[in-house]
């Protein structure tokens, strides 16, 4: 039997349609300011996609582009300027930043109520404490929504996450733990990841290794979420070998059309929520 396809593109469209209606009812459109340093290829694509999706729902974006030689102090001053600007509802600093800049210092400067990426320690700290932060990072939030379409009750599920990044693996582990899952985070130093994924009810692959997860890595009927975006022979593919697992998995997200569109929808949702928070409607 073939796995159920978890259609992130459709779910993201529904969410964006709802956001468009919400925005149409507001006095002014919410504003998202994006800080982009240098010319990282992937960042250029991500930022372009975020702006395009925002424009589609009449959410205003302002892109602040900087040369890769910008100093840490100049970038800090920019963040502080955006913090103070009442027209700015959400701020994202696209990562990665060039190596001469201390990323934590920059992220830690963002006003938590404008931190629509959910990366500030105020927001990650509340999440860790199982309290409600202002914002949760878009990719893990999108992954949770996708899992919940096929697995509404997560209590007691065994989940293995491949990848321990600050942007995906770690916050996702916390979100799943907060839903009473038993979570194993694996990473580059984990011995025999396959032995762990074979026992998992849910596997989330977010490691950036093309087609890593094969049929013999998973339990029959497992839910598979693929966060990977890799280039393979001129095509985009994920961290899960779709062809290999599709007759064994219970449900799976495609690449493209799975987690990617949901990440953008969650960022837009966070920005609308930032507007409501700052205008005391939430
Ligand atoms: N780089 C890769 N993913 C992200 C993201 O979600 N937010 C930001 N700011 N940078 C990223």
Boltz pocket constraint, residues with backbone or C-beta under 6 A from the ligand:
constraints:
  - pocket:
      binder: B
      contacts: [[A, 92], [A, 93], [A, 94], [A, 95], [A, 96], [A, 117], [A, 138], [A, 139], [A, 167]]
      max_distance: 6.0
